[in-house]
Amino acid sequence: METTNYIQISYGQLALATLFILINIGLSLSLRLGLEQSLGIASLRMVVQLLLVGYILEWVFTLSNPILVILLALGMTVIAGVSSVNRTRRRFSSIYWNNFISLLSGSFLVTGIVLGGILRVQPWYEPQYLIPLLGMVLGNALTGTSLSLDRFMEDLTNRRQEIEALLTLGATRWEAAHQTIKEALRTGMIPTINSMMVMGLVSLPGMMTGQILAGASPNDAIRYQIVIIFAQASGVAIATIGVVILAFLALFNRNHQFTHLLSKLG
């Protein structure tokens, strides 16, 4: 795959791109939206994080050490799990662990299949492929798990009396919570499905665009992107189902009783 024909961006050109954020801050100030501080902090944090990741990846790519690559992948998963929980307004005791396990299972399984079974990367831990692919799968799975978990917790709270009445009348925990589980899973999957519906017509995915800008053939870039999208959809489904089912098992005991949620945050 040819990668030499691309335009490098200097730090001066990068600084010019901050004008876009300054426009947003200006609009927030003029319309009194109160978002200028959030925009500034988010922009600064994003730049620092990406620059730091860039230096770390250059170091990891040079070493190509499987232990370091796996540690970096686990660190990414931990951060994704914490971020997913932080977007959820209600908590229970094992919520962080449940999110980590779900994201780890979905992202590592799907990424492993793509690397070993489809792309057939040698060696399997080649960071140039493993880290970007895992990051894309994790990012989408994070969104899916946070949306589905938040919907699940809120619905359980809003339907608490109905669920407890069903349990009192002899319904099993699955029968009482089935509708809530189904709606939570739908909520987590819908953004991915909607994105797939308009991909290529309304939006051009980031990976495909990046490869084309780097000089790759559009057809090669499209094939890569199709593989990635299917992998992302699968990762979202596995992680979302995992996190909702684990939450269900944590909040409904074997005696078919509904335990208490922790108080709402924020």
C-alpha positions in Angstrom: 0.0 0.0 0.0 1.5 3.3 -1.1 1.9 5.8 1.7 4.5 8.3 0.4 2.3 10.8 -1.4 0.8 12.9 1.3 1.0 16.4 2.6 2.6 16.8 6.0 1.1 19.3 8.5 3.4 21.6 10.3 2.8 22.9 13.9 2.1 26.3 12.4 -0.7 24.8 10.2 -1.9 23.0 13.2 -2.1 26.2 15.1 -4.2 27.7 12.3 -6.8 24.9 12.8 -7.5 26.3 16.3 -9.4 29.1 14.6 -12.3 26.7 14.2 -12.5 26.3 17.9 -12.1 30.0 18.5 -15.1 30.5 16.2 -17.2 28.1 18.4 -16.1 29.9 21.5 -17.0 33.2 20.0 -20.5 31.9 19.1 -20.9 30.6 22.6 -20.0 33.9 24.1 -22.2 35.9 21.7 -25.2 33.6 22.2 -24.5 33.2 26.0 -24.5 29.4 25.7 -22.0 29.0 28.5 -20.0 26.4 26.6 -16.8 28.4 26.1 -15.0 26.9 29.2 -16.0 23.4 28.2 -14.9 23.9 24.6 -11.5 25.3 25.7 -10.9 22.6 28.3 -12.0 19.8 25.9 -9.8 21.2 23.0 -6.7 21.6 25.2 -7.2 18.1 26.7 -7.7 16.6 23.3 -4.5 18.2 21.9 -2.4 17.1 24.8 -3.8 13.6 24.8 -3.3 13.1 21.1 0.3 14.5 21.1 1.1 12.3 24.0 -0.4 9.3 22.3 1.6 10.1 19.2 4.9 10.1 21.0 4.0 6.9 22.9 3.0 5.1 19.7 6.2 6.1 17.9 8.1 4.5 20.8 5.9 1.4 20.9 6.2 1.0 17.1 9.9 1.2 17.3 10.2 -1.5 20.0 7.4 -3.8 18.6 7.4 -5.6 21.9 4.3 -7.9 22.4 4.2 -7.3 26.2 4.3 -3.5 25.8 1.6 -3.6 23.1 -0.7 -5.7 25.2 -0.2 -3.4 28.2 -1.0 -0.4 26.1 -4.1 -2.2 24.8 -5.2 -3.0 28.3 -4.6 0.6 29.4 -6.8 1.8 26.5 -9.5 -0.6 27.6 -9.3 0.5 31.3 -9.7 4.2 30.2 -12.6 3.2 27.9 -14.3 1.4 30.8 -14.0 4.3 33.2 -15.2 6.8 30.6 -18.2 4.6 29.8 -19.2 4.5 33.5 -18.6 8.2 34.0 -21.3 8.9 31.4 -23.8 6.8 33.4 -25.9 8.7 36.0 -26.6 5.7 38.2 -24.2 3.3 39.7 -24.0 -0.1 41.4 -21.0 -1.7 43.1 -19.5 -3.8 40.3 -20.3 -1.4 37.5 -16.6 -0.5 36.7 -15.6 -4.1 36.6 -18.6 -5.1 34.4 -17.8 -2.4 31.9 -14.1 -3.4 31.7 -14.9 -7.1 31.2 -17.5 -6.3 28.5 -15.3 -3.9 26.6 -12.3 -6.2 26.9 -14.3 -9.2 25.6 -15.9 -7.4 22.7 -12.9 -5.4 21.5 -10.1 -8.0 22.0 -12.1 -10.8 20.4 -13.1 -8.8 17.3 -9.7 -7.2 16.9 -8.0 -10.6 17.2 -10.2 -12.0 14.5 -9.6 -9.1 12.2 -5.8 -9.3 12.7 -5.4 -13.0 12.6 -8.2 -14.2 10.4 -8.8 -11.5 7.9 -5.7 -9.3 7.6 -3.4 -12.1 8.7 -0.9 -9.6 10.2 2.5 -11.1 11.0 3.4 -10.9 13.8 -0.1 -10.7 15.4 1.0 -8.0 17.8 2.2 -5.6 15.1 1.3 -2.3 16.8 0.8 -0.4 13.5 -2.3 -2.5 13.0 -3.3 -3.7 16.4 -3.5 -0.3 18.2 -5.4 1.7 15.6 -7.9 -1.1 15.0 -8.4 -1.7 18.7 -8.9 2.0 19.3 -11.6 2.2 16.6 -13.5 -0.8 18.0 -13.1 0.4 21.6 -14.3 3.9 20.7 -17.6 2.7 19.2 -18.0 0.0 21.9 -17.6 2.7 24.6 -20.4 4.7 23.1 -22.7 1.7 22.8 -22.1 0.5 26.4 -22.5 4.0 27.9 -25.8 4.6 26.1 -27.2 1.1 26.8 -26.2 1.1 30.4 -27.6 4.6 31.1 -30.9 3.6 29.4 -31.0 0.4 31.3 -30.5 2.0 34.7 -32.9 4.9 34.0 -35.6 2.5 32.8 -35.2 0.3 35.9 -35.6 3.3 38.0 -38.7 4.7 36.2 -40.3 1.2 36.0 -39.3 0.1 39.4 -42.9 -0.3 40.8 -44.0 -2.2 37.7 -41.0 -4.5 37.8 -41.5 -5.2 41.6 -45.2 -5.9 41.0 -44.4 -8.4 38.3 -41.8 -10.1 40.6 -44.4 -10.2 43.4 -46.9 -11.8 41.1 -44.5 -14.6 40.3 -42.6 -13.4 37.3 -39.0 -14.4 37.0 -36.3 -11.7 37.0 -35.9 -12.2 33.2 -39.6 -11.8 32.5 -39.7 -8.7 34.7 -36.7 -7.0 33.1 -36.9 -8.4 29.5 -38.5 -5.3 28.0 -36.0 -3.0 29.7 -33.0 -5.1 28.5 -34.3 -5.1 25.0 -34.8 -1.3 24.9 -31.3 -0.8 26.4 -29.7 -3.0 23.8 -31.6 -1.2 21.0 -30.4 2.2 22.4 -26.8 1.0 22.4 -26.9 -0.3 18.8 -28.9 2.4 17.1 -26.0 4.9 16.6 -23.9 2.2 14.9 -26.7 1.1 12.6 -27.6 4.7 11.7 -23.9 5.4 10.9 -23.8 2.4 8.6 -27.0 3.4 6.8 -25.5 6.7 5.5 -21.8 5.7 5.2 -20.5 6.6 1.8 -23.6 8.7 0.9 -23.5 11.3 3.7 -20.3 10.6 5.6 -16.8 9.4 4.6 -15.3 7.4 7.5 -12.1 8.7 9.1 -9.9 5.7 8.4 -10.8 5.6 4.7 -10.3 9.4 4.4 -6.9 9.1 6.2 -5.7 6.3 3.9 -6.7 8.2 0.8 -5.0 11.4 2.1 -1.9 9.3 2.8 -1.8 8.1 -0.9 -3.6 4.8 -0.7 -5.9 3.7 -3.6 -9.6 4.6 -2.9 -10.6 1.0 -3.6 -8.0 -0.4 -1.1 -9.2 2.2 1.5 -12.8 1.2 1.0 -12.1 -2.5 1.5 -10.2 -1.7 4.8 -13.1 0.5 5.9 -15.7 -2.1 5.3 -13.8 -4.6 7.4 -13.4 -2.0 10.2 -17.1 -1.1 10.1 -18.2 -4.7 10.4 -15.7 -5.2 13.2 -17.0 -2.1 15.0 -20.6 -3.2 14.7 -19.7 -6.7 16.1 -17.6 -5.1 18.9 -20.5 -2.8 19.9 -23.0 -5.7 19.9 -20.8 -8.0 22.1 -19.8 -5.3 24.6 -23.4 -3.9 24.8 -25.0 -7.2 25.4 -22.3 -8.1 27.9 -22.6 -4.9 30.0 -26.4 -5.0 30.1 -26.5 -8.7 31.0 -23.9 -8.2 33.7 -25.8 -5.2 35.1 -29.0 -7.3 35.0 -27.3 -10.1 37.0 -25.9 -7.6 39.5 -29.3 -5.9 40.1 -31.5 -9.0 40.2 -30.5 -11.8 42.5 -31.1 -15.5 42.0 -34.3 -15.3 44.2 -35.8 -13.0 41.6 -35.6 -9.9 43.7 -34.7 -6.5 42.5 -31.9 -4.9 44.5 -31.5 -1.1 45.1 -29.7 1.2 42.7 -27.2 3.6 44.0 -28.5 7.2 44.1 -28.4 9.3 41.0 -25.2 11.3 40.4 -24.9 14.9 39.5 
